[in-house]
Every structure is written in structure tokens, then in C-alpha cells.
Amino acid sequence: MFKQIDHVAMSVKDMEKAVAFYRDVIGMEKVYDRVFEKPMARLLGIPRAHVRIVHMKLGGFFLELFHYRYPEGREPAPDRQQSDLGLTHIGFMVEDFQGTFRHLKEHGVTFMGEPVQFRPGVYVAYFHGVEHEVCEIREIEPIEKDEDIRNRSQNRDKGVA
């Protein structure tokens, strides 16, 4: 039986550039780096397959980066859109949405559109990663219960902190 989603994987043209982006800009940690030949050839059914695999970790999430020496991958569409068929994006939960947005802009990240507040306390923005992949940043602020808000307001009115 299935237990949980373990990781998301993507093939990249430039492994060093991809690792640098996810490490230095996103803040992920490189926890695994290995080259596979015969096991991948058997797994893929492609004789002579040769691939370097790097695992990047953030919290309990793993992004698995593949760089194929053989067979060579096809170029990604530089104008990849959220509506394109297949996997659509990699989503990252963030704290301090505006600060994270500024951080990404300062590192030359290109956003697909403008940041949007979908509903009170939920902020989302889509951007292109280093290999044209679509990525999302999202923050969900804690929702205060009406009763908690009323109690704090009443306490403030009484001079209680």
C-alpha cells in the first residue's frame, strides 16, 4: 500500500547550475550525489544509460535532480506555462512571503505574473527555476478564531496585555 509521496524528480541540463540555484537561492541542502550506469540501464531499459543523481532536501521534502550523460535529454520549453500538460510545478511553503519574493527577485528569478492573495492570509506566486521548471511559493498565515480575536480585543479594552 502507498504510504506517502517521497520525492519529486527532474532532469537538468546543467547539474552544477541547478544545485547552486536550489542550494543558494532556495536554501536546500545537497544530501546525496552519485553516478549510476548499469543499474539505471536495467531500470530504464536503455543500454549504456549513464546518469548523475543529486538529492536536495528542504524540511522533509526531497527534490531529485538527474543529469543524463546518455541518453541526452530534450531541451525544455523556455516558455513553460502552468497550463502545459504533465507535472505542473514544484510548490514551496514559505514564511515571510514578501521577504521571500524580494529574495528571489534579488537573485534574478523571473516571475510568471504578479503575487496574488487568493483569500485572506494565503499568498501565492509562480516563477521559473534555473531549468525553466515552474515553481511556486506559498504562505498560509495562521487563521485566528473569531473568539480569540474577541477575547484579545476585550482584554485590550480592559488594559490587559
C-alpha positions in Angstrom: 0.0 0.0 0.0 1.1 3.6 -0.6 2.3 5.5 2.4 3.3 9.0 1.3 4.8 10.9 -1.5 8.6 10.6 -1.2 10.1 13.0 -3.7 9.8 14.9 -7.0 12.4 14.4 -9.7 13.5 16.4 -12.7 16.2 16.1 -15.4 18.5 19.0 -15.8 20.9 20.2 -18.5 23.4 21.8 -16.1 23.7 19.9 -12.7 26.1 22.5 -11.1 23.8 25.4 -12.0 20.7 23.5 -10.7 22.4 22.5 -7.5 23.6 26.1 -6.9 20.1 27.5 -7.6 18.3 25.1 -5.2 21.1 25.4 -2.5 22.0 29.1 -2.7 18.7 30.7 -3.7 16.0 28.3 -2.4 18.0 27.1 0.7 18.0 23.4 0.1 20.8 21.1 1.3 22.6 18.7 -1.0 22.4 15.3 0.8 23.3 12.8 -2.0 25.4 12.8 -5.1 26.2 9.7 -7.1 26.7 8.5 -10.7 24.8 5.4 -11.9 25.3 3.3 -15.1 24.4 -0.4 -15.1 21.6 -0.1 -12.5 19.9 2.8 -14.5 20.4 0.9 -17.8 18.5 -2.0 -16.3 15.9 0.2 -14.6 15.2 2.3 -17.8 15.6 -0.5 -20.3 18.2 1.7 -22.1 21.6 0.1 -22.7 24.5 2.4 -21.8 22.4 4.7 -19.7 24.6 7.0 -17.6 23.2 9.4 -15.1 24.3 11.6 -12.1 21.7 11.9 -9.4 21.7 14.5 -6.7 19.2 14.8 -3.8 18.3 18.2 -2.5 16.5 18.4 0.8 14.3 21.1 2.4 12.4 20.1 5.6 11.0 16.6 4.9 10.9 17.2 1.1 13.4 15.8 -1.5 14.0 17.1 -5.0 15.9 14.5 -7.0 17.9 16.1 -9.8 19.0 13.9 -12.8 21.7 14.7 -15.3 21.9 12.2 -18.1 25.1 11.8 -20.0 23.3 9.2 -22.0 20.7 9.3 -23.4 20.8 13.0 -23.8 17.6 14.8 -22.8 15.5 17.0 -25.0 15.5 20.7 -24.3 12.8 22.1 -22.0 10.5 24.8 -23.4 11.8 28.1 -22.0 8.3 29.4 -22.0 6.8 26.5 -20.0 3.5 27.5 -18.6 1.4 26.2 -15.6 -1.2 25.0 -18.1 1.2 22.7 -20.0 0.4 19.1 -19.8 2.3 16.9 -17.3 3.6 17.8 -13.9 2.9 21.5 -13.5 5.1 22.9 -10.7 7.2 22.4 -7.6 5.5 24.1 -4.6 7.4 25.6 -1.7 5.8 26.7 1.6 7.5 29.8 2.8 7.4 32.1 5.8 7.6 35.9 5.2 6.1 35.8 1.7 7.1 39.3 0.8 10.7 38.8 2.0 11.0 35.6 0.1 9.6 37.3 -3.0 12.2 40.1 -2.7 15.0 37.5 -2.1 14.1 35.6 -5.3 13.9 38.9 -7.3 17.3 39.9 -5.9 18.7 36.6 -7.3 17.4 37.3 -10.8 14.4 34.9 -10.6 11.8 35.6 -13.2 8.2 35.5 -12.0 5.4 34.4 -14.4 3.0 37.0 -13.2 2.3 39.1 -10.0 2.0 37.7 -6.5 -1.7 37.1 -5.6 -3.6 36.9 -2.3 -6.1 34.1 -3.1 -8.0 34.5 0.1 -7.2 36.2 3.4 -3.8 35.1 4.6 -3.0 32.9 1.5 -0.3 34.3 -0.8 1.0 32.7 -4.0 3.5 33.5 -6.8 4.8 31.4 -9.7 8.4 31.6 -11.0 10.7 29.8 -13.4 13.6 27.8 -11.9 17.0 27.5 -13.4 15.9 24.8 -15.9 12.7 26.5 -16.9 10.7 24.5 -14.4 7.7 26.2 -12.9 8.0 26.7 -9.1 5.5 28.2 -6.6 6.0 30.0 -3.3 3.0 30.0 -1.0 2.4 31.2 2.5 -0.6 30.4 4.6 -0.9 32.7 7.6 -2.4 31.2 10.7 -6.2 31.9 11.0 -7.3 33.4 14.2 -10.6 32.2 15.6 -13.3 34.9 16.0 -13.4 34.0 19.7 -9.6 34.6 20.1 -9.9 37.9 18.4 -12.9 39.0 20.5 -11.0 37.9 23.7 -7.9 39.8 22.8 -9.9 42.9 21.8 -11.9 42.7 25.1 -8.6 42.3 27.1 -7.1 45.3 25.3 -10.1 47.4 26.2 -9.6 46.4 29.8 -5.9 47.3 29.7 -4.8 43.6 29.8 -1.9 42.6 27.5 
